[in-house]
Amino acid sequence: MATSLVFLALFALWRSRRYAWWVPSVSDSHPRILMYHMICVPLRSHKYRGLRVAPAMFERQLAWMSAEGWNFVTMSQLREQYESLPPKTVAITFDDGFLDNYTEALPLLKRYQAKATLYLLIDRHDNEWQTRRKAHHNSGEILREQKLSDDHVREMLDSGVFELGGHTIRHINLAAEDLATKTHEVVEGRHQLQEQFGVPVDSFAYPFGIYGDDDVQLVRQAGFTSAVTVEEGIDTDPDFMRLKRIKVSGKDRFLSFKTRMRIGKRGY
């Protein structure tokens, strides 16, 4: 009996810490920015399981946000309309350019009349970019994932659901490159996206979330008006060149997603 009570107490403590019941909610007047990568079923064999959100879970998240009255915007709308955005505003973002953003995410976003921003790599094919963060991340898993074709991207943009954001040409590690390389990746990357797809590209995502003050200045000088990081949270006084995002993980249960929407992170 005593053992059972101890187990129940420890379980209750774990759930309390995991879902952070006691942490005050961030006011719904502050927009949430969600970060996704892939919409596909995460398997235990996947090294990057957290980057994969199952389609059924993604739909459940969209259905919940829609039912709760969340207002979906793109990143350009968030930036341009920030002072007049209604409460419960959320911007959905996708990094890199995986094929399932077209096959799985686009139909669901259409179903729930949601919008999203795609931070698209230009050289996304035959590119194991995870090794640029850490050399031993050479599993080939990212390389094997199917990526969006240019025609897929055009259809996503023509749908009115997606807008395009910059993410460098090759998904470089900004901290590891010289100024000339970084300038080319950021400035030319934006130029190529705008020329190739004929749309404005005003928002940027720092690859791996790694950047310094000089990189922020470079992104601003390149003409971007907003930039997102991988720092978890909800901005209450935003620096539009260092915006926090809510990480949506394929390892999480739905209750964790609701916790993240409430306080900006899963818990402790």
Residue frames as qw, qx, qy, qz and C-alpha x, y, z in Angstrom:
[[0.000, 0.885, 0.465, 0.000, 0.00, 0.00, 0.00],
 [0.302, -0.808, 0.103, 0.495, 2.76, 2.43, 0.98],
 [0.431, -0.151, 0.595, 0.661, 4.65, 1.60, -2.20],
 [0.240, 0.607, 0.666, 0.361, 1.57, 2.31, -4.29],
 [0.112, -0.940, -0.265, 0.186, 1.04, 5.66, -2.59],
 [0.387, -0.602, 0.337, 0.612, 4.67, 6.64, -3.21],
 [0.387, 0.159, 0.691, 0.589, 4.34, 5.63, -6.86],
 [0.114, 0.797, 0.565, 0.177, 1.13, 7.64, -7.25],
 [0.243, -0.890, -0.053, 0.382, 2.74, 10.66, -5.58],
 [0.406, -0.382, 0.501, 0.662, 5.79, 10.47, -7.86],
 [0.313, 0.417, 0.713, 0.469, 3.56, 10.06, -10.92],
 [0.006, -0.910, -0.414, 0.036, 1.49, 13.08, -9.91],
 [0.322, -0.763, 0.177, 0.531, 4.67, 15.12, -9.38],
 [0.425, -0.070, 0.637, 0.639, 6.01, 14.07, -12.79],
 [0.211, 0.650, 0.644, 0.344, 2.78, 15.05, -14.54],
 [0.153, -0.927, -0.231, 0.254, 2.69, 18.33, -12.67],
 [0.350, -0.601, 0.369, 0.617, 6.24, 19.19, -13.76],
 [0.403, 0.144, 0.720, 0.547, 5.72, 17.93, -17.32],
 [0.098, 0.669, 0.605, 0.420, 2.57, 19.93, -17.94],
 [0.238, 0.065, -0.197, 0.949, 3.42, 22.89, -15.67],
 [0.190, -0.702, -0.670, -0.151, -0.07, 23.35, -14.23],
 [0.375, -0.731, -0.306, 0.481, 1.14, 26.04, -11.84],
 [0.346, -0.115, 0.260, 0.894, 2.81, 28.26, -14.49],
 [0.306, 0.637, 0.301, -0.640, 0.61, 31.27, -15.35],
 [0.618, 0.528, 0.516, 0.270, -0.68, 31.33, -18.90],
 [0.220, -0.173, 0.241, 0.929, 0.75, 33.88, -21.31],
 [0.392, 0.527, 0.306, -0.689, -2.07, 36.21, -22.32],
 [0.602, 0.433, 0.637, 0.210, -3.88, 35.30, -25.53],
 [0.234, 0.943, 0.048, -0.233, -3.25, 38.87, -26.67],
 [0.151, -0.686, 0.624, 0.342, 0.30, 37.80, -27.56],
 [0.804, 0.404, -0.289, -0.326, 0.57, 35.87, -30.86],
 [0.773, -0.299, 0.552, 0.092, 1.94, 32.35, -30.90],
 [0.482, 0.630, -0.526, -0.306, 4.40, 31.20, -33.59],
 [0.909, -0.143, 0.378, -0.101, 4.48, 27.44, -34.10],
 [0.124, 0.647, -0.697, -0.283, 7.50, 25.61, -35.54],
 [0.922, 0.111, 0.347, -0.129, 7.03, 22.44, -37.60],
 [0.101, -0.507, 0.720, 0.463, 9.31, 20.53, -39.94],
 [0.235, 0.034, -0.879, -0.412, 7.65, 17.32, -41.20],
 [0.697, -0.029, 0.266, -0.666, 4.09, 16.02, -41.09],
 [0.698, 0.199, -0.665, -0.176, 4.57, 12.26, -41.09],
 [0.869, -0.457, -0.129, -0.143, 4.32, 9.39, -38.63],
 [0.019, -0.743, 0.630, -0.226, 7.33, 9.39, -36.26],
 [0.937, -0.043, -0.347, -0.019, 8.87, 5.95, -35.76],
 [0.698, -0.679, 0.187, 0.129, 11.14, 4.83, -32.96],
 [0.817, 0.079, 0.260, 0.509, 13.78, 4.08, -35.57],
 [0.315, 0.832, 0.113, 0.442, 13.90, 7.74, -36.59],
 [0.532, -0.064, -0.302, 0.788, 16.80, 9.73, -35.16],
 [0.046, -0.051, 0.051, -0.996, 14.92, 13.00, -35.63],
 [0.126, -0.485, -0.864, -0.041, 11.59, 11.79, -34.31],
 [0.082, -0.608, -0.411, 0.674, 10.83, 15.16, -32.74],
 [0.052, 0.308, -0.341, -0.887, 10.85, 16.81, -36.17],
 [0.245, -0.151, -0.814, -0.504, 7.99, 14.56, -37.34],
 [0.421, 0.104, 0.485, -0.759, 4.41, 15.29, -36.28],
 [0.252, 0.243, 0.925, 0.148, 1.92, 12.61, -37.29],
 [0.136, -0.272, -0.469, -0.829, -0.80, 13.80, -39.73],
 [0.450, -0.591, -0.655, -0.143, -3.55, 12.72, -37.30],
 [0.451, -0.526, -0.355, 0.627, -1.93, 14.76, -34.51],
 [0.155, -0.045, 0.199, 0.967, -1.47, 17.76, -36.79],
 [0.272, -0.449, -0.578, -0.625, -5.14, 17.61, -37.72],
 [0.495, -0.616, -0.583, 0.188, -6.11, 17.34, -34.06],
 [0.364, -0.356, -0.149, 0.848, -4.04, 20.44, -33.31],
 [0.029, -0.131, -0.379, -0.915, -5.60, 22.39, -36.18],
 [0.380, -0.533, -0.672, -0.346, -9.11, 21.27, -35.22],
 [0.473, -0.575, -0.487, 0.456, -8.56, 22.34, -31.62],
 [0.233, -0.232, 0.020, 0.944, -7.16, 25.75, -32.58],
 [0.157, -0.280, -0.533, -0.783, -10.03, 26.31, -35.00],
 [0.451, -0.585, -0.663, -0.121, -12.65, 25.30, -32.43],
 [0.467, -0.547, -0.356, 0.597, -11.02, 27.52, -29.80],
 [0.176, 0.953, 0.240, -0.061, -11.20, 30.54, -32.12],
 [0.506, -0.484, 0.309, 0.644, -7.54, 30.98, -32.99],
 [0.457, 0.852, 0.010, -0.254, -6.87, 33.36, -35.89],
 [0.821, -0.019, 0.347, 0.454, -4.36, 31.95, -38.41],
 [0.229, 0.941, -0.127, -0.213, -1.90, 34.38, -40.03],
 [0.819, 0.375, -0.123, 0.417, 1.27, 34.25, -42.09],
 [0.599, -0.371, -0.156, 0.692, 4.47, 35.76, -40.75],
 [0.193, 0.254, 0.215, 0.923, 4.16, 38.80, -43.02],
 [0.373, -0.667, -0.421, -0.489, 0.65, 39.40, -41.68],
 [0.670, -0.571, -0.352, 0.318, 1.91, 39.01, -38.11],
 [0.488, -0.146, -0.013, 0.860, 4.61, 41.60, -38.73],
 [0.044, 0.324, 0.326, 0.887, 2.53, 44.08, -40.69],
 [0.473, -0.567, -0.372, -0.562, -0.61, 43.87, -38.57],
 [0.476, -0.054, -0.726, 0.493, 0.97, 43.28, -35.18],
 [0.056, -0.020, 0.384, -0.922, -0.60, 46.28, -33.45],
 [0.588, 0.027, -0.021, -0.808, -4.11, 45.38, -34.64],
 [0.415, 0.042, -0.897, -0.143, -4.06, 41.59, -34.43],
 [0.706, -0.460, -0.113, -0.527, -6.99, 40.10, -32.52],
 [0.505, -0.464, 0.678, -0.264, -6.45, 37.95, -29.43],
 [0.800, 0.031, 0.598, -0.029, -5.73, 34.28, -30.13],
 [0.580, 0.741, -0.266, -0.207, -3.57, 34.83, -33.20],
 [0.761, -0.321, 0.525, 0.205, -1.22, 32.04, -34.33],
 [0.458, 0.712, -0.441, -0.298, 1.35, 31.81, -37.12],
 [0.939, -0.068, 0.332, 0.061, 2.23, 28.31, -38.31],
 [0.217, 0.794, -0.518, -0.233, 5.72, 27.89, -39.78],
 [0.980, 0.061, 0.164, 0.098, 7.47, 25.03, -41.55],
 [0.182, -0.785, 0.505, 0.311, 11.25, 24.83, -41.92],
 [0.427, -0.333, 0.763, 0.354, 13.34, 23.39, -44.77],
 [0.523, 0.412, -0.351, -0.659, 10.95, 22.12, -47.46],
 [0.274, -0.075, 0.959, -0.017, 9.91, 18.51, -46.97],
 [0.219, -0.132, -0.738, -0.625, 7.50, 16.90, -49.45],
 [0.223, -0.483, -0.837, 0.126, 4.94, 16.06, -46.76],
 [0.020, 0.391, 0.234, -0.890, 4.35, 19.80, -46.29],
 [0.365, 0.169, -0.444, -0.801, 2.56, 19.49, -49.66],
 [0.442, -0.105, -0.844, -0.285, 1.08, 15.99, -49.45],
 [0.408, -0.420, -0.764, 0.271, -0.06, 16.07, -45.80],
 [0.170, -0.398, -0.363, 0.825, -0.01, 19.60, -44.39],
 [0.115, 0.033, -0.317, -0.941, -1.51, 21.55, -47.30],
 [0.386, -0.373, -0.712, -0.453, -4.81, 19.60, -47.48],
 [0.431, -0.527, -0.646, 0.345, -5.29, 19.86, -43.72],
 [0.167, -0.292, -0.120, 0.934, -4.48, 23.56, -43.65],
 [0.228, -0.151, -0.496, -0.824, -7.05, 24.08, -46.42],
 [0.416, -0.447, -0.783, -0.118, -9.64, 22.05, -44.49],
 [0.399, -0.641, -0.485, 0.440, -9.31, 24.30, -41.44],
 [0.214, 0.909, 0.176, 0.312, -8.85, 27.52, -43.42],
 [0.600, -0.692, 0.107, 0.387, -5.42, 28.01, -41.87],
 [0.462, 0.849, -0.229, 0.109, -2.34, 29.77, -43.22],
 [0.843, -0.387, 0.151, 0.342, 1.36, 28.99, -42.91],
 [0.182, 0.893, -0.386, -0.140, 4.83, 30.26, -43.77],
 [0.972, 0.093, 0.060, 0.208, 7.34, 27.97, -45.46],
 [0.192, -0.845, 0.444, 0.228, 11.01, 28.72, -44.73],
 [0.928, 0.357, 0.103, -0.007, 12.40, 27.09, -47.84],
 [0.508, -0.489, 0.526, 0.476, 15.93, 25.93, -48.55],
 [0.532, 0.658, -0.301, -0.440, 17.00, 26.44, -52.13],
 [0.454, 0.387, -0.801, -0.045, 19.49, 23.54, -52.22],
 [0.672, -0.304, 0.426, -0.524, 17.29, 21.14, -50.31],
 [0.971, 0.185, -0.068, -0.131, 17.89, 18.03, -52.43],
 [0.850, 0.218, -0.275, 0.393, 20.95, 15.78, -51.90],
 [0.060, 0.648, -0.333, 0.682, 21.82, 17.82, -48.83],
 [0.695, -0.414, -0.549, 0.211, 22.53, 16.30, -45.39],
 [0.060, 0.757, -0.120, 0.639, 22.57, 19.67, -43.68],
 [0.737, -0.665, -0.060, -0.103, 22.51, 18.30, -40.14],
 [0.844, -0.048, -0.082, 0.528, 26.27, 17.63, -40.45],
 [0.270, 0.613, -0.046, 0.741, 26.82, 21.40, -40.64],
 [0.516, -0.743, 0.075, -0.419, 25.67, 21.63, -37.05],
 [0.593, -0.534, 0.600, -0.053, 27.54, 18.58, -35.77],
 [0.304, 0.495, -0.734, -0.351, 29.78, 16.45, -37.99],
 [0.098, -0.069, 0.987, -0.107, 28.65, 13.19, -36.40],
 [0.548, 0.406, 0.461, -0.568, 25.00, 13.84, -37.37],
 [0.253, 0.429, -0.649, -0.575, 25.61, 11.94, -40.60],
 [0.543, 0.101, 0.797, -0.246, 22.90, 9.30, -40.37],
 [0.013, 0.029, 0.726, 0.687, 21.61, 10.18, -43.83],
 [0.120, 0.526, 0.802, -0.256, 18.07, 10.43, -42.46],
 [0.194, 0.731, 0.131, -0.642, 17.47, 13.99, -43.63],
 [0.032, 0.400, -0.665, -0.630, 19.13, 13.23, -46.96],
 [0.061, 0.163, 0.961, 0.216, 16.71, 10.36, -47.60],
 [0.229, 0.593, 0.587, -0.501, 13.58, 12.38, -46.88],
 [0.357, 0.536, 0.555, 0.527, 11.73, 13.51, -49.99],
 [0.136, -0.398, -0.133, 0.897, 11.74, 17.26, -50.55],
 [0.416, 0.743, 0.355, -0.387, 9.40, 19.66, -52.28],
 [0.525, 0.296, 0.450, 0.659, 9.84, 20.26, -55.99],
 [0.034, -0.129, 0.036, 0.990, 9.59, 23.80, -57.30],
 [0.348, -0.290, -0.596, -0.663, 6.21, 22.91, -58.85],
 [0.467, -0.503, -0.703, 0.187, 4.97, 21.76, -55.44],
 [0.267, -0.355, -0.286, 0.849, 6.06, 25.07, -53.94],
 [0.120, -0.061, -0.329, -0.935, 4.30, 27.05, -56.67],
 [0.442, -0.427, -0.695, -0.374, 1.07, 25.15, -56.06],
 [0.448, -0.484, -0.583, 0.474, 1.36, 25.79, -52.32],
 [0.134, -0.249, -0.064, 0.957, 1.82, 29.50, -52.93],
 [0.236, -0.167, -0.520, -0.804, -0.99, 29.65, -55.50],
 [0.371, -0.455, -0.810, 0.002, -3.34, 28.04, -52.96],
 [0.213, -0.718, -0.009, -0.663, -3.25, 31.19, -50.84],
 [0.827, -0.526, -0.197, 0.009, -2.43, 29.04, -47.82],
 [0.780, -0.292, 0.024, 0.553, 1.35, 29.38, -47.81],
 [0.217, 0.959, -0.181, 0.025, 3.76, 32.25, -48.10],
 [0.854, 0.254, -0.231, 0.391, 7.52, 31.92, -48.58],
 [0.382, -0.899, 0.210, 0.036, 10.32, 32.75, -46.16],
 [0.496, 0.673, -0.528, 0.145, 14.12, 32.59, -46.45],
 [0.873, -0.454, 0.175, -0.028, 16.30, 29.94, -44.81],
 [0.220, -0.647, 0.614, 0.394, 19.64, 30.42, -46.67],
 [0.603, 0.448, -0.518, -0.409, 20.65, 28.51, -49.78],
 [0.608, 0.216, -0.763, 0.036, 22.23, 25.41, -48.21],
 [0.753, -0.614, -0.184, -0.149, 21.10, 25.53, -44.54],
 [0.519, 0.448, -0.468, 0.558, 24.47, 26.77, -43.35],
 [0.594, -0.599, -0.379, 0.380, 25.66, 27.17, -39.79],
 [0.158, 0.938, 0.032, 0.308, 26.04, 30.93, -39.62],
 [0.533, -0.803, 0.263, 0.052, 28.47, 30.68, -36.70],
 [0.786, -0.201, 0.461, 0.359, 30.88, 28.57, -38.76],
 [0.600, 0.566, 0.366, 0.431, 31.03, 30.70, -41.92],
 [0.342, -0.178, 0.025, 0.922, 32.92, 33.85, -42.93],
 [0.226, 0.554, 0.252, -0.761, 31.12, 37.09, -43.71],
 [0.266, 0.336, -0.556, -0.712, 31.29, 36.69, -47.49],
 [0.176, -0.121, -0.962, -0.173, 29.71, 33.23, -47.36],
 [0.040, 0.483, 0.724, -0.491, 27.01, 34.31, -44.94],
 [0.225, 0.500, -0.021, -0.836, 26.18, 37.37, -47.02],
 [0.273, 0.170, -0.745, -0.584, 25.85, 35.27, -50.16],
 [0.136, -0.246, -0.958, 0.051, 23.65, 32.68, -48.43],
 [0.056, 0.561, 0.587, -0.581, 21.31, 35.25, -46.88],
 [0.215, 0.572, -0.093, -0.786, 21.18, 37.95, -49.57],
 [0.263, 0.246, -0.745, -0.562, 21.40, 35.77, -52.67],
 [0.014, 0.233, 0.965, -0.122, 19.11, 33.22, -51.04],
 [0.245, 0.590, 0.465, -0.613, 16.37, 35.82, -50.69],
 [0.266, 0.530, -0.360, -0.720, 16.97, 37.09, -54.22],
 [0.126, 0.112, -0.922, -0.347, 16.77, 33.61, -55.75],
 [0.122, 0.401, 0.866, -0.272, 13.52, 32.76, -53.98],
 [0.267, 0.645, 0.233, -0.676, 11.88, 35.99, -55.10],
 [0.251, 0.472, -0.561, -0.632, 13.07, 35.58, -58.68],
 [0.052, 0.043, -0.981, -0.181, 12.21, 31.89, -58.90],
 [0.007, -0.470, -0.872, 0.137, 8.71, 32.10, -57.44],
 [0.012, 0.468, 0.340, 0.816, 7.76, 35.71, -58.15],
 [0.501, -0.748, -0.415, -0.134, 6.65, 36.49, -54.59],
 [0.099, -0.807, 0.365, -0.453, 7.91, 38.72, -51.78],
 [0.803, -0.153, -0.501, 0.283, 10.17, 37.02, -49.24],
 [0.111, -0.784, 0.145, -0.594, 10.17, 39.14, -46.09],
 [0.718, -0.589, 0.278, -0.246, 10.70, 36.70, -43.21],
 [0.482, 0.519, -0.693, 0.136, 13.78, 34.61, -42.36],
 [0.891, -0.441, 0.018, -0.111, 14.50, 31.58, -40.18],
 [0.059, -0.753, 0.654, -0.043, 18.00, 31.24, -38.72],
 [0.802, 0.169, -0.566, -0.092, 19.30, 27.76, -39.68],
 [0.627, -0.109, -0.677, 0.371, 19.58, 25.56, -36.57],
 [0.391, -0.882, -0.251, -0.077, 18.57, 28.67, -34.60],
 [0.689, -0.340, 0.015, 0.640, 22.27, 29.58, -34.47],
 [0.309, 0.787, 0.176, 0.504, 23.08, 33.26, -34.98],
 [0.468, -0.316, -0.275, 0.778, 24.95, 36.23, -33.53],
 [0.060, 0.774, 0.240, -0.584, 24.34, 39.96, -33.41],
 [0.023, -0.448, 0.520, 0.726, 26.18, 40.42, -36.70],
 [0.086, 0.214, 0.911, 0.342, 23.89, 37.85, -38.34],
 [0.093, 0.719, 0.608, -0.323, 20.82, 39.74, -37.14],
 [0.037, 0.715, -0.122, -0.687, 22.21, 42.88, -38.74],
 [0.084, -0.200, 0.782, 0.585, 22.99, 41.00, -41.96],
 [0.119, 0.457, 0.877, 0.090, 19.45, 39.61, -42.17],
 [0.083, 0.798, 0.356, -0.479, 18.00, 43.06, -41.60],
 [0.011, -0.612, 0.380, 0.693, 20.26, 44.62, -44.26],
 [0.171, 0.037, 0.886, 0.429, 19.24, 41.88, -46.71],
 [0.342, -0.142, -0.330, -0.868, 15.71, 43.31, -46.59],
 [0.431, -0.365, -0.825, -0.006, 13.97, 40.89, -44.25],
 [0.285, -0.560, 0.057, -0.776, 11.49, 42.53, -41.87],
 [0.765, -0.457, 0.272, -0.364, 11.19, 39.62, -39.43],
 [0.480, 0.385, -0.785, 0.068, 13.25, 36.60, -38.40],
 [0.851, -0.410, -0.011, -0.329, 12.42, 33.57, -36.28],
 [0.006, -0.555, 0.801, -0.224, 14.64, 31.59, -33.95],
 [0.668, -0.160, -0.719, -0.105, 14.29, 28.19, -32.28],
 [0.027, 0.123, -0.631, 0.765, 14.21, 29.77, -28.82],
 [0.257, -0.473, -0.832, -0.134, 11.08, 28.41, -27.21],
 [0.086, -0.402, -0.491, 0.768, 8.49, 30.78, -25.88],
 [0.148, 0.794, 0.545, 0.224, 5.90, 33.44, -26.60],
 [0.325, 0.164, -0.065, 0.929, 7.08, 37.01, -27.12],
 [0.131, -0.792, -0.548, 0.235, 5.34, 39.62, -25.03],
 [0.014, 0.910, -0.114, -0.399, 7.60, 42.48, -26.19],
 [0.894, 0.239, 0.291, 0.240, 8.93, 41.17, -29.49],
 [0.116, -0.631, 0.501, 0.581, 12.19, 41.92, -31.22],
 [0.802, 0.472, 0.119, -0.346, 10.99, 41.15, -34.75],
 [0.521, 0.628, -0.577, -0.040, 14.46, 40.00, -35.82],
 [0.136, 0.264, -0.904, 0.308, 14.69, 37.45, -32.97],
 [0.697, -0.213, -0.042, -0.684, 11.19, 36.02, -32.63],
 [0.325, -0.206, 0.887, -0.254, 10.60, 33.03, -30.37],
 [0.626, 0.026, -0.548, -0.555, 8.65, 30.02, -31.58],
 [0.748, -0.234, 0.476, -0.399, 6.73, 27.19, -29.97],
 [0.134, 0.342, -0.899, -0.238, 8.36, 23.90, -30.90],
 [0.860, 0.024, 0.104, -0.499, 5.80, 21.30, -31.93],
 [0.077, -0.465, 0.881, 0.039, 7.40, 17.90, -31.36],
 [0.716, 0.050, -0.575, -0.392, 6.43, 14.50, -32.69],
 [0.378, 0.037, -0.840, 0.388, 7.34, 13.11, -29.27],
 [0.200, -0.042, 0.433, -0.878, 4.59, 15.05, -27.52],
 [0.054, 0.494, 0.866, -0.060, 1.08, 14.08, -26.55],
 [0.021, 0.697, 0.440, 0.565, -1.81, 16.42, -27.30],
 [0.464, -0.835, -0.266, 0.128, -1.87, 17.73, -23.74],
 [0.581, -0.343, 0.131, 0.726, 1.74, 18.83, -24.20],
 [0.251, 0.410, 0.430, 0.765, 0.70, 20.80, -27.28],
 [0.258, -0.833, -0.394, -0.290, -1.99, 22.59, -25.31],
 [0.604, -0.661, -0.094, 0.436, 0.56, 23.34, -22.59],
 [0.499, -0.021, 0.280, 0.819, 2.94, 24.79, -25.16],
 [0.046, 0.628, 0.448, 0.635, 0.15, 26.98, -26.55],
 [0.446, -0.834, -0.324, -0.035, -0.56, 28.20, -23.04],
 [0.497, -0.810, 0.137, 0.281, 2.98, 28.98, -21.80],
 [0.345, 0.836, -0.391, -0.169, 5.25, 28.58, -24.84],
 [0.221, 0.445, -0.866, 0.054, 6.97, 25.34, -23.86],
 [0.649, -0.175, -0.715, -0.190, 6.02, 21.82, -22.77],
 [0.708, -0.687, -0.074, -0.144, 6.90, 22.12, -19.13],
 [0.098, -0.781, 0.592, -0.174, 9.88, 21.15, -17.01]]
